[in-house]
Structures are given as structure tokens and as C-alpha cells.
Amino acid sequence: MGSHGGAGREPVPVEGQRIPVAVERLFLPDSLRLDGTRRHAAITTVVFGLSMVLWCLVFIPVHVALGSERCALIIVGAGLAFIGNALALRIHGSLAITSNATAGIVLVTLFALSIYSGGYLSSAMLWLPSVPMIAILLSGWRTGLSWLVASIAAAWTIYLLDQAGRLPPSDFSPENSRLLFILGLVGIISCITLLSFLFETIAEALRRRLDAARASAVEANRAKSSFLARMSHEIRTPMNGVLGMLELLSNTEVTGRQREYTRFAQQSAESLLRILNDILDFSKIEVGRLELEAIPFDLREVVGDTLQSLAADAEAKGLELACHIEQEVPSNLE
């Protein structure tokens, strides 16, 4: 059962998807069809409920043959409840209501069957562990804990009523009770297999979505790195031209003040070029190709150049920009 993420598109029924598509068209409202994650959960819930209808169709004649039309009517009621619950999803559109109602129908049916088929020794009691499992699968573990408490309470209620003699006699003879017990075990095995299949289907759908999201993120990251590398290269080319022209200008006959301005422009251009190189380094980091270098520098010269690049803005604002470095601080660092 795969999930389709395309909003507004009718899924094309292909091999292996005919049941989910049929379930979607018959039972799912538009609000669930357009949400890929909730759509898949809704299909899982409906398919499980319909599988319980098949369980009812199998056990109705079994209970009639073993001598309990009363238990058969209870199972008939459960089957109709499962069908109504699935159809109601299209009306109210609440996945939480449908999934909880599915677990509730199972619990009420098992409780009623236990009353008329032997109390706490009834084969129906064997099915009680499936109730919280169903709730966890369809609604999550928090909801499953609530149904776990409800199942335990139901088991204790049947036990206490049976011990107090408040339950009617069993509809089945000891021989038929044993046969029903074996059939119940077969049913439980089938139910656990179905739950495992649904769980694996959900897990596989989640894995596919995670793989698709991971591939998309990797591709986006690759495109970003490529863009940064290309842009840093494109900007660096004209910047080298600017530096070359400034170098030529500084070698011409200019005044001392003009030469100072030219030197500031060169320093600013070189700073911008270093920023471009840093951007390229970020791209190298993402692909694991960055190499660190230890380069000696003059601390006082770097600080002085930095102050000079900020001096014009400070002067325009009427501020005095100054820096003091203690004599014991070495100039040459690495």
C-alpha cells in the first residue's frame, strides 16, 4: 500500500495498488486524499476494519454450527459496525474517530462473546491482547496505552463476574469450547500476521518517504555548493581586474592623499576577495575538501588596516577611531 503525494490527482490503479485505490474512492473524503501521510493511515485503518468483516464472515457460521446463535448475532452486529465505521469516515473525515472506533468494536465484541461463551476461560479472551495492538498500529502508542488499560479492565470485569456467578451458562459444550479455542488460536495467529503486514507496509512507506527527502536534501545541497562556487569564481574575476587597475593607478603620479585613498581601495578589494575565498571554502567544507593553513601575519598591521577601512565612516559620524596595543604584545603571529 503505497502513498501518493500528488495533490488533486487521482491515483492510477496499477498492479499491487488496486485495493488501496478502491478503498480510497469508496471510503476516503477529499481532506484525507490530498494529504499523503494521513491518506496512507486512513487506507490502513479502513483495510483493517474490512479484514475484521472477513473475520466475522468466517466465525458467524462457526458459532452457529457449534450451537450459539446468540454469539453469531453478536458477530453479525460487529461486522455491520465495522462496515458502518468505514463508511462514516467519508462523512465525518476524522481518522482518530475511525481508528478508535475500530479498537472499540473489537473490545466490545470480545467482551460480549466472553459473557456467553465461558467467562474468563472463553476463547474470546485470547483475543483481548489484539485490542491495544490494533490501537497502537492505527492511532499511535499513546492511544494504545488507553486501550491497554481498557482491555485489562475488561478482562478483570469478566473474571470477577464469572467468579461471582453473575454470568449465564456457556452456550457451548466442553467439546465445542475446545474446538472454538483451537479456532481462536488460528484466528489470533492470522490477526497477528495481518497486523505485522500492515506495520511493515507502513514502515516501508515511511522509509521510502525518508529516502526521497534525503535524496532531495542532498541534491539541494549539491546545487547550493555549485552555485556558491560558480558565483565566487564569477565575482573574483572582475575583482582581480579592479585590483590590477588600482595597482596601476598607485604607480602613476598621484598626490599623497590620492595614494592613501588608492591604498584603502586596494585593501577593501582584497578584503572582499578574501570573503569570496571564504565562501568557496564553505563549499569545500561541505564536500570535505577544505585544507587549513597556518600563515604568519603582523598583528599591528592587520589592526591598523582594519581601522583605516573604518576611518572614513567614523569621521563622517564625528567619531574618533583609535586602538592601543601594548608593547609586550608580539607583532608577528601565526
FENLINCOR-V6767 format. One record per pair of residues at least 12 apart in sequence whose C-alpha atoms are under 7 Angstrom apart, sorted by the first residue. I is the first residue (numbers start at 0). J is the second residue. D is the distance in whole Angstrom. If there is no record, write none. Layout:
I|J|D  I|J|D
//
This chain:
0|16|6  0|19|6  0|200|6  1|204|6  2|35|6  2|38|7  2|39|5  2|204|7  3|35|6  4|34|7  4|35|5  6|33|5  7|33|6  19|42|6  22|42|7  23|42|7  26|85|6  26|86|6  26|88|6  26|89|5  27|88|7  27|89|5  28|89|5  28|92|6  41|94|6  43|197|7  44|98|6  44|137|6  45|85|6  48|81|6  48|85|7  48|101|6  49|81|7  49|82|7  52|78|5  52|81|6  55|74|6  55|75|7  55|78|6  59|71|5  59|74|6  59|75|7  65|171|7  65|175|6  66|170|7  66|171|6  67|170|6  67|171|7  70|112|6  73|108|7  74|108|7  77|104|7  77|108|6  81|101|7  84|97|6  95|138|7  98|137|6  98|138|6  99|134|7  102|130|6  102|133|6  102|134|6  105|130|7  106|127|7  106|130|6  109|123|5  109|124|7  110|153|7  114|166|6  115|167|6  115|168|7  115|169|5  115|170|6  116|169|5  116|170|6  116|171|6  117|169|5  118|157|6  118|158|7  118|161|6  119|157|6  119|158|5  119|161|7  122|179|7  122|180|5  122|183|6  126|187|6  127|150|6  130|146|7  130|150|7  131|143|5  131|144|7  131|146|5  131|147|5  134|146|7  136|198|7  224|282|5  227|278|7  227|279|7  227|282|7  228|279|5  228|282|7  231|275|5  231|278|7  231|279|6  235|272|6  235|275|7  238|268|7  238|272|7  242|265|6  242|268|7  245|261|6  245|265|6  249|261|6  263|308|6  267|308|7  293|333|6  294|333|6  295|331|7  295|332|6  295|333|4  296|331|6  296|332|6  296|333|6  297|330|5  297|331|5  297|332|6  298|330|5  298|331|6  298|332|7  299|330|6
//
